[in-house]
Amino acid sequence: MIERLYLSEHFSFGTCELNFKEGLVAFTGPSGAGKSVLIQALLSLFGYGDTNAALVEATVAKHIDMDDFGVQGEDVNIFRLVKSKSTRYFINSQSISRKNINEISRKLINYLSVKDDGEFENERLLELVDAISSQKNPLHVEDLKEFKKSYVEFKKLDAELSILVEKERKIEELKDFARFEISKIDEVNPKIGEDEELQIQKKTLSKKEKIGALLEKATQIFEMESSIVETLNLMDEESSFFDECMNELRAKFEFQQERLDELEDIDVESLLERIEKIAGLKKRYGDIEEILSYKLRKIEELKEYENITIKKDELEKNYKKAKIKVEELAQKISKTRTRNLSNMNNSINDYLKELYMPDVKLMIVKKDLDEFGLDKIVVNLGAVELKKISSGEYNRLRLAFLATRHEYLQGDGGVLILDEIDSNLSGKESMSVANVLLKLSKKYQIFAISHQPQLSSRADMHFLVEKDGNISRVKLLNKNERVEELARMVSGEEIHEKALEFAKSLMTR
């Protein structure tokens, strides 16, 4: 249960602190006083919508398993919202995202707003009939787990097969492209390091004539070699250094001459053409290592394309097996749901009788297989479509579903937050809603905004929300103050004696 709510720097309430106990907690007051704003501040703390408060804090006296979200749960947990430029959420001083705090809160909080039609969503209806079925047949839980696991595998195979079928449809085009890419590289057949060697040859060719002419002129130095040696000897100088230098120079000149002779056999146009072809490949695929690596990948792809039919046949076999298995499980689950749908129907109708409503009839119809199975639950209220019933009837119908849902899905209790669940109802109908909530309040803490005196008269705690200028205030009413507030709800601002008598009678029922 929520033991305490604290607001700070709220544009309407300023600072506000409320303490709660178990049971039914009612909020009443004139329209525009701030009842919905207060409840919205509470809801924002659990990830439902936003608030204008700088700080919202609630003390929740219930152990909540939050290990999966990285939060240490306590027997008493502090939920906190801090808002400045951005909104931050904390549980027990540990930071948490809004999405995760909302996921955690769903285990504890169930919110039903004026415009909420979530109780009739097929997923929620199936969840309820599955909960009822699991009580009657515990093996149903295992069937659901097995179905979910099998459905995930089935969808995975379905996705893989779809990709493979699409590939097969384009396989010839893909094959042609792979062959074209391989042949394009094979046509040039580059070797690692070849591009660098070709650039050296190109550079040497560009200087061939000039090097040849200078080399021919430079070799004249060898005609003077003997004269230089003789001169050094006459000078009593050692000539060995000169001999070594001349030998080294002779070797370099001979090597360069050999290269020039080799270049005579090179076709310049062919050289430039090959450089251009390799440059074209490099521009498209990267360096030569990357070119050759790309070629190998295309060879492997071509093998894969050529084997794709074999893979597809094997995948189709696995897909058919998975489909048969998941459909068999879905059929089994559907039979169990159908057998137990009457229990769900009876439970809802028990509440509807108390709420002076006609019986509802639930039917399971088949739909395409999805993650919830093959079933769709259709809700019929007599001969009238749900969208055509009055808002008062709609609210009571939602309450019957909500009460049944909490009976089977939140057996360990929780918190219900209701926004004007008794709006547009007669006194008799309002009292029926109050009585149903009173039953639920034995197990759940209920926060309810109401404009009807019947619900408020049954509350374990009754708060009045009033507005003084631009400031809203909340006050816990004592017994006499509750009588006055109930009378105001009956007669308006000018409270007459009959209204007081009626209010006192409500309090004594």
C-alpha positions as CSV (number, residue, x, y, z in Angstrom):
1,M,0.0,0.0,0.0
2,I,0.9,3.7,-0.4
3,E,1.5,5.0,3.1
4,R,2.5,8.6,2.3
5,L,2.5,11.1,-0.6
6,Y,4.6,14.3,-0.5
7,L,4.5,17.1,-3.1
8,S,6.9,20.1,-3.2
9,E,6.8,23.2,-5.3
10,H,3.7,22.3,-7.2
11,F,2.1,25.2,-9.0
12,S,-1.3,24.4,-7.6
13,F,-0.7,22.7,-4.3
14,G,2.6,24.2,-3.3
15,T,3.8,21.8,-0.6
16,C,1.5,19.0,0.4
17,E,1.9,15.9,2.5
18,L,-0.7,13.2,2.9
19,N,-0.7,9.9,4.9
20,F,-2.9,7.0,4.0
21,K,-4.1,3.7,5.4
22,E,-5.5,0.6,3.8
23,G,-8.9,0.4,2.2
24,L,-10.9,2.8,0.1
25,V,-9.6,6.4,-0.1
26,A,-11.9,8.9,-1.6
27,F,-11.1,12.4,-3.0
28,T,-14.0,14.8,-3.4
29,G,-14.4,18.6,-3.9
30,P,-15.8,21.1,-6.4
31,S,-14.9,20.9,-10.0
32,G,-11.6,22.5,-10.8
33,A,-10.3,22.2,-7.2
34,G,-7.4,20.0,-8.2
35,K,-8.5,16.4,-7.5
36,S,-7.3,15.1,-10.9
37,V,-4.1,17.2,-10.7
38,L,-3.4,15.6,-7.3
39,I,-4.0,12.1,-8.6
40,Q,-1.9,12.8,-11.7
41,A,1.0,13.8,-9.5
42,L,0.7,10.5,-7.7
43,L,0.5,8.6,-11.0
44,S,3.5,10.5,-12.5
45,L,5.6,9.0,-9.7
46,F,5.0,5.6,-11.2
47,G,5.6,6.6,-14.8
48,Y,2.1,7.4,-15.8
49,G,2.2,10.9,-17.4
50,D,3.8,14.0,-16.1
51,T,3.4,16.5,-13.2
52,N,4.3,20.1,-12.5
53,A,5.7,19.4,-9.1
54,A,9.5,19.8,-8.5
55,L,9.4,16.9,-6.1
56,V,7.0,14.0,-5.7
57,E,7.7,11.2,-3.1
58,A,5.7,8.2,-2.0
59,T,6.3,5.6,0.6
60,V,5.2,2.1,-0.5
61,A,4.8,-0.5,2.2
62,K,5.2,-3.6,0.1
63,H,8.2,-5.8,-0.8
64,I,8.7,-5.5,-4.6
65,D,11.1,-7.8,-6.5
66,M,13.1,-5.4,-8.6
67,D,16.3,-7.4,-9.1
68,D,15.8,-7.6,-12.9
69,F,16.0,-3.8,-13.0
70,G,19.1,-3.5,-10.8
71,V,17.2,-2.1,-7.8
72,Q,17.4,-3.5,-4.3
73,G,13.8,-3.9,-3.0
74,E,12.9,-3.3,0.6
75,D,9.9,-4.0,2.8
76,V,9.2,-0.3,2.6
77,N,10.2,1.4,-0.7
78,I,10.6,5.1,-1.4
79,F,9.6,6.2,-4.9
80,R,10.8,9.7,-5.8
81,L,10.4,12.0,-8.8
82,V,12.7,15.1,-9.1
83,K,12.0,17.6,-11.8
84,S,14.1,20.6,-12.9
85,K,15.2,20.9,-16.5
86,S,14.5,17.2,-16.9
87,T,12.6,14.6,-14.9
88,R,14.5,11.9,-12.9
89,Y,13.2,8.9,-11.1
90,F,14.5,7.1,-8.1
91,I,13.6,4.0,-6.0
92,N,15.3,3.8,-2.6
93,S,17.7,6.5,-3.8
94,Q,18.7,4.4,-6.8
95,S,18.3,6.1,-10.2
96,I,16.0,4.4,-12.7
97,S,14.4,5.2,-16.1
98,R,10.8,6.1,-16.5
99,K,10.2,3.0,-18.6
100,N,11.5,0.7,-15.9
101,I,9.8,2.4,-13.0
102,N,6.5,2.0,-15.0
103,E,7.3,-1.7,-15.6
104,I,7.9,-2.2,-11.9
105,S,4.8,-0.2,-10.9
106,R,2.5,-2.4,-13.1
107,K,3.1,-5.2,-10.5
108,L,1.6,-2.9,-7.9
109,I,-0.5,-0.1,-9.5
110,N,-3.6,-0.5,-11.7
111,Y,-4.9,2.8,-13.1
112,L,-8.3,3.2,-14.7
113,S,-8.9,6.6,-16.2
114,V,-12.2,8.1,-17.6
115,K,-11.3,7.3,-21.2
116,D,-9.5,4.0,-20.6
117,D,-10.8,1.1,-22.6
118,G,-7.8,-1.2,-21.9
119,E,-9.8,-3.7,-20.0
120,F,-11.3,-4.9,-23.3
121,E,-8.0,-5.3,-25.2
122,N,-7.7,-8.9,-26.4
123,E,-4.3,-9.3,-24.8
124,R,-5.7,-8.4,-21.4
125,L,-8.8,-10.6,-21.8
126,L,-6.6,-13.6,-22.8
127,E,-4.3,-12.9,-19.8
128,L,-7.4,-13.1,-17.6
129,V,-8.8,-16.3,-19.0
130,D,-5.3,-17.8,-18.9
131,A,-5.1,-16.9,-15.2
132,I,-8.4,-18.6,-14.5
133,S,-7.5,-21.6,-16.6
134,S,-4.2,-22.0,-14.7
135,Q,-6.1,-22.1,-11.4
136,K,-8.2,-24.9,-12.8
137,N,-5.4,-26.6,-14.7
138,P,-1.9,-25.9,-13.5
139,L,-0.4,-27.5,-16.6
140,H,-1.8,-24.7,-18.6
141,V,1.1,-22.5,-17.3
142,E,3.6,-24.9,-18.8
143,D,1.6,-25.0,-22.1
144,L,1.8,-21.2,-22.3
145,K,5.5,-21.2,-21.6
146,E,6.1,-23.9,-24.2
147,F,3.9,-22.0,-26.7
148,K,5.8,-18.7,-26.3
149,K,9.2,-20.5,-26.7
150,S,8.0,-22.4,-29.8
151,Y,6.4,-19.2,-31.2
152,V,9.7,-17.3,-31.0
153,E,11.5,-20.2,-32.7
154,F,8.8,-20.4,-35.4
155,K,9.0,-16.6,-36.1
156,K,12.8,-16.8,-36.3
157,L,12.5,-19.6,-38.9
158,D,9.8,-17.7,-40.7
159,A,12.0,-14.6,-41.0
160,E,15.0,-16.6,-42.2
161,L,12.9,-18.4,-44.8
162,S,11.5,-15.1,-46.0
163,I,15.0,-13.8,-46.5
164,L,16.1,-17.0,-48.3
165,V,13.0,-17.0,-50.6
166,E,13.7,-13.4,-51.5
167,K,17.4,-14.3,-52.2
168,E,16.3,-17.2,-54.3
169,R,14.0,-14.9,-56.3
170,K,17.0,-12.8,-57.1
171,I,19.6,-15.6,-57.2
172,E,20.3,-15.4,-60.9
173,E,20.9,-11.7,-60.7
174,L,23.1,-12.2,-57.7
175,K,25.0,-15.0,-59.4
176,D,25.6,-12.8,-62.5
177,F,26.8,-10.0,-60.3
178,A,29.2,-12.2,-58.4
179,R,30.6,-13.7,-61.6
180,F,31.0,-10.2,-63.1
181,E,33.0,-8.9,-60.1
182,I,35.2,-12.0,-60.0
183,S,35.9,-11.8,-63.8
184,K,36.6,-8.1,-63.5
185,I,39.4,-8.7,-61.0
186,D,40.7,-11.9,-62.8
187,E,41.0,-9.8,-66.0
188,V,43.6,-7.6,-64.4
189,N,44.9,-10.3,-61.9
190,P,46.9,-7.9,-59.8
191,K,49.8,-9.2,-57.6
192,I,50.6,-7.8,-54.2
193,G,53.3,-5.1,-54.5
194,E,52.9,-4.9,-58.3
195,D,51.4,-1.4,-58.2
196,E,54.5,-0.1,-56.5
197,E,56.9,-1.8,-58.9
198,L,54.9,-0.4,-61.9
199,Q,55.2,3.1,-60.5
200,I,59.0,2.7,-60.2
201,Q,59.2,1.5,-63.8
202,K,57.1,4.5,-64.9
203,K,59.3,6.9,-63.0
204,T,62.5,5.3,-64.5
205,L,61.1,5.4,-68.0
206,S,60.3,9.1,-67.7
207,K,64.0,9.7,-67.0
208,K,65.4,7.0,-69.3
209,E,66.8,9.3,-72.1
210,K,68.3,11.8,-69.7
211,I,69.9,9.1,-67.6
212,G,71.3,7.3,-70.7
213,A,72.9,10.5,-72.0
214,L,74.4,11.5,-68.7
215,L,75.6,7.9,-68.1
216,E,77.4,7.8,-71.4
217,K,79.1,11.1,-70.6
218,A,79.9,10.1,-67.0
219,T,81.7,6.9,-68.1
220,Q,84.5,9.0,-69.5
221,I,85.8,9.2,-66.0
222,F,87.1,5.7,-66.4
223,E,89.5,6.8,-69.2
224,M,91.3,8.9,-66.7
225,E,91.4,6.2,-64.0
226,S,95.1,5.1,-64.7
227,S,96.3,8.6,-64.8
228,I,94.8,9.4,-61.4
229,V,96.3,6.2,-59.9
230,E,99.7,7.1,-61.3
231,T,99.5,10.6,-59.9
232,L,98.6,9.3,-56.5
233,N,101.5,6.9,-56.5
234,L,104.0,9.7,-57.5
235,M,102.6,11.8,-54.6
236,D,103.3,8.8,-52.3
237,E,99.6,8.6,-51.5
238,E,97.7,5.4,-51.0
239,S,95.5,4.8,-54.0
240,S,93.4,1.9,-52.6
241,F,90.5,4.2,-51.5
242,F,90.3,5.5,-55.1
243,D,90.3,2.0,-56.5
244,E,87.4,1.0,-54.2
245,C,85.4,4.1,-55.1
246,M,85.9,3.5,-58.8
247,N,84.9,-0.2,-58.5
248,E,81.7,0.7,-56.7
249,L,80.9,3.5,-59.2
250,R,81.6,1.0,-62.1
251,A,79.2,-1.5,-60.5
252,K,76.4,1.1,-60.1
253,F,76.8,2.4,-63.7
254,E,76.7,-1.2,-65.0
255,F,73.5,-2.0,-63.0
256,Q,71.9,1.2,-64.3
257,Q,72.9,0.4,-67.8
258,E,71.3,-3.1,-67.4
259,R,68.1,-1.5,-66.2
260,L,68.1,0.8,-69.2
261,D,68.7,-2.1,-71.5
262,E,65.7,-3.9,-69.9
263,L,63.5,-0.9,-70.4
264,E,64.2,-1.1,-74.1
265,D,61.9,-4.2,-74.1
266,I,59.1,-2.5,-72.2
267,D,56.0,-1.3,-74.1
268,V,55.2,2.0,-72.6
269,E,51.6,2.0,-73.6
270,S,51.1,-1.4,-72.1
271,L,52.7,-0.3,-68.9
272,L,50.5,2.8,-68.6
273,E,47.4,0.7,-69.5
274,R,48.2,-1.8,-66.7
275,I,48.8,1.0,-64.2
276,E,45.4,2.5,-65.1
277,K,43.6,-0.9,-64.8
278,I,45.0,-1.5,-61.3
279,A,44.2,2.0,-60.3
280,G,40.6,1.5,-61.4
281,L,40.4,-1.7,-59.2
282,K,42.0,0.2,-56.3
283,K,39.5,3.0,-56.6
284,R,36.6,0.6,-56.5
285,Y,37.8,-1.9,-53.9
286,G,40.8,-0.5,-52.0
287,D,44.4,-1.6,-52.0
288,I,45.5,-4.9,-53.7
289,E,45.1,-6.9,-50.5
290,E,41.5,-5.7,-50.2
291,I,40.9,-6.4,-53.9
292,L,42.0,-10.0,-53.6
293,S,40.0,-10.4,-50.3
294,Y,36.9,-9.0,-52.0
295,K,37.4,-11.6,-54.8
296,L,37.5,-14.4,-52.3
297,R,34.3,-13.2,-50.6
298,K,32.6,-13.2,-54.0
299,I,33.8,-16.7,-54.7
300,E,32.3,-17.8,-51.3
301,E,29.1,-15.9,-52.0
302,L,28.8,-17.6,-55.4
303,K,29.1,-21.0,-53.7
304,E,26.4,-20.0,-51.2
305,Y,24.1,-18.9,-54.0
306,E,24.7,-22.1,-55.8
307,N,23.8,-24.0,-52.5
308,I,20.9,-21.8,-51.6
309,T,18.2,-24.2,-52.9
310,I,19.6,-27.0,-50.6
311,K,19.5,-24.6,-47.6
312,K,16.0,-23.5,-48.5
313,D,14.7,-27.1,-48.7
314,E,16.2,-27.8,-45.2
315,L,14.9,-24.6,-43.8
316,E,11.4,-25.3,-45.2
317,K,11.4,-28.7,-43.5
318,N,12.3,-27.1,-40.1
319,Y,9.8,-24.3,-40.6
320,K,6.9,-26.8,-41.3
321,K,7.9,-28.8,-38.2
322,A,7.9,-25.6,-36.1
323,K,4.6,-24.5,-37.5
324,I,2.9,-27.8,-36.8
325,K,4.2,-27.7,-33.2
326,V,3.2,-24.1,-32.5
327,E,-0.2,-24.6,-34.0
328,E,-0.8,-27.8,-32.0
329,L,0.2,-25.9,-28.8
330,A,-2.1,-23.0,-29.8
331,Q,-5.0,-25.4,-30.4
332,K,-4.4,-27.1,-27.0
333,I,-4.3,-23.7,-25.3
334,S,-7.4,-22.6,-27.1
335,K,-9.3,-25.7,-25.9
336,T,-8.3,-25.0,-22.3
337,R,-9.4,-21.4,-22.7
338,T,-12.7,-22.4,-24.1
339,R,-13.4,-24.8,-21.3
340,N,-12.7,-22.1,-18.7
341,L,-14.2,-19.1,-20.4
342,S,-17.5,-19.8,-18.6
343,N,-15.8,-19.3,-15.3
344,M,-14.5,-15.9,-16.4
345,N,-18.0,-15.1,-17.8
346,N,-19.7,-16.1,-14.5
347,S,-17.2,-14.1,-12.4
348,I,-17.8,-11.0,-14.4
349,N,-21.6,-11.4,-14.4
350,D,-21.5,-11.8,-10.6
351,Y,-20.1,-8.4,-10.4
352,L,-22.5,-7.0,-13.0
353,K,-25.5,-8.2,-11.0
354,E,-24.3,-6.3,-8.1
355,L,-23.9,-3.3,-10.4
356,Y,-27.4,-3.5,-11.8
357,M,-26.1,-4.4,-15.2
358,P,-27.3,-7.1,-17.7
359,D,-25.1,-10.1,-18.2
360,V,-22.2,-10.0,-20.5
361,K,-21.6,-12.9,-23.0
362,L,-18.0,-13.8,-23.9
363,M,-17.1,-15.8,-27.0
364,I,-13.8,-17.1,-28.3
365,V,-13.4,-16.7,-32.1
366,K,-10.5,-17.8,-34.2
367,K,-8.0,-15.4,-35.7
368,D,-4.6,-15.6,-37.4
369,L,-1.8,-17.0,-35.2
370,D,0.2,-14.5,-33.3
371,E,2.2,-14.4,-30.1
372,F,-1.0,-14.8,-28.0
373,G,-2.3,-17.8,-30.0
374,L,-5.3,-18.3,-32.2
375,D,-8.0,-16.8,-30.0
376,K,-9.9,-13.5,-29.9
377,I,-12.4,-12.9,-27.1
378,V,-15.5,-11.0,-28.2
379,V,-17.5,-9.2,-25.5
380,N,-21.2,-8.8,-26.0
381,L,-23.5,-6.9,-23.6
382,G,-26.9,-8.2,-24.6
383,A,-27.8,-7.0,-28.1
384,V,-26.0,-3.7,-27.7
385,E,-22.5,-3.0,-29.0
386,L,-20.0,-1.8,-26.4
387,K,-19.4,1.5,-28.3
388,K,-23.2,2.3,-28.1
389,I,-23.7,1.9,-24.3
390,S,-23.9,4.9,-22.0
391,S,-20.8,6.1,-20.2
392,G,-22.3,5.0,-16.9
393,E,-22.9,1.5,-18.2
394,Y,-19.4,1.5,-19.7
395,N,-17.8,2.4,-16.4
396,R,-19.6,-0.3,-14.5
397,L,-18.8,-2.9,-17.1
398,R,-15.1,-1.8,-16.9
399,L,-15.3,-2.1,-13.1
400,A,-16.7,-5.7,-13.3
401,F,-13.8,-6.7,-15.6
402,L,-11.3,-4.8,-13.4
403,A,-12.6,-6.5,-10.3
404,T,-12.4,-10.0,-11.9
405,R,-8.9,-9.2,-13.2
406,H,-7.7,-8.3,-9.8
407,E,-9.4,-11.3,-8.2
408,Y,-7.3,-13.7,-10.4
409,L,-4.2,-11.7,-11.4
410,Q,-3.3,-9.7,-8.3
411,G,-4.2,-12.1,-5.5
412,D,-1.5,-10.6,-3.2
413,G,-3.1,-7.2,-3.3
414,G,-2.1,-3.9,-4.9
415,V,-3.3,-0.4,-5.5
416,L,-6.2,0.6,-7.7
417,I,-6.5,4.2,-8.9
418,L,-9.9,5.2,-10.3
419,D,-10.8,8.5,-11.9
420,E,-14.6,9.2,-11.6
421,I,-15.6,5.5,-11.9
422,D,-19.1,6.5,-10.7
423,S,-19.8,9.4,-13.0
424,N,-23.2,9.7,-14.7
425,L,-24.8,7.2,-12.5
426,S,-28.0,7.2,-10.4
427,G,-27.9,7.0,-6.6
428,K,-28.7,3.3,-6.7
429,E,-26.1,2.6,-9.3
430,S,-23.5,4.7,-7.5
431,M,-24.1,2.8,-4.3
432,S,-23.6,-0.5,-6.2
433,V,-20.3,0.8,-7.5
434,A,-19.4,1.8,-3.9
435,N,-20.3,-1.6,-2.6
436,V,-18.1,-3.4,-5.2
437,L,-15.2,-1.1,-4.4
438,L,-15.8,-1.7,-0.7
439,K,-15.4,-5.5,-1.3
440,L,-12.2,-4.9,-3.3
441,S,-10.8,-2.6,-0.7
442,K,-10.6,-5.5,1.8
443,K,-7.8,-6.7,-0.4
444,Y,-6.6,-3.6,-2.3
445,Q,-5.9,0.0,-1.4
446,I,-8.2,2.1,-3.7
447,F,-7.8,5.7,-4.6
448,A,-11.0,7.1,-6.2
449,I,-12.0,10.6,-7.4
450,S,-15.8,10.9,-7.0
451,H,-18.5,13.4,-7.5
452,Q,-21.1,11.1,-5.9
453,P,-21.8,10.8,-2.2
454,Q,-22.4,7.1,-2.2
455,L,-18.9,6.1,-2.9
456,S,-17.4,8.7,-0.6
457,S,-19.7,7.5,2.2
458,R,-18.1,4.1,2.0
459,A,-14.6,5.3,2.1
460,D,-12.2,4.4,4.9
461,M,-10.5,7.8,4.4
462,H,-12.2,10.9,2.8
463,F,-10.1,13.8,1.6
464,L,-11.6,17.1,0.5
465,V,-9.8,19.1,-2.2
466,E,-10.6,22.8,-2.2
467,K,-9.2,25.8,-3.9
468,D,-8.5,29.2,-2.3
469,G,-7.6,31.6,-5.1
470,N,-4.9,29.8,-7.1
471,I,-3.9,27.4,-4.3
472,S,-5.4,24.0,-3.9
473,R,-5.5,22.4,-0.4
474,V,-6.2,18.8,0.7
475,K,-7.9,18.0,4.0
476,L,-8.6,14.7,5.7
477,L,-12.3,15.0,6.9
478,N,-13.6,13.8,10.3
479,K,-17.0,12.3,10.6
480,N,-18.9,15.5,11.0
481,E,-17.0,17.2,8.1
482,R,-17.7,14.2,6.0
483,V,-21.4,14.6,6.6
484,E,-21.2,18.2,5.5
485,E,-19.2,17.3,2.4
486,L,-21.7,14.5,1.4
487,A,-24.5,17.0,1.9
488,R,-22.8,19.5,-0.4
489,M,-22.4,16.8,-3.0
490,V,-26.1,16.2,-2.8
491,S,-27.5,19.7,-2.8
492,G,-24.7,22.0,-4.0
493,E,-23.1,24.9,-2.1
494,E,-26.2,25.8,-0.2
495,I,-26.7,22.8,2.1
496,H,-30.3,22.1,3.2
497,E,-31.6,20.0,6.0
498,K,-32.8,17.1,3.8
499,A,-29.3,16.9,2.3
500,L,-27.8,16.6,5.8
501,E,-30.2,13.9,6.8
502,F,-29.5,12.0,3.6
503,A,-25.8,12.3,4.2
504,K,-26.1,11.0,7.7
505,S,-28.1,8.1,6.5
506,L,-25.4,7.2,4.0
507,M,-22.8,7.3,6.8
508,T,-24.8,4.9,8.9
509,R,-25.5,2.2,6.3
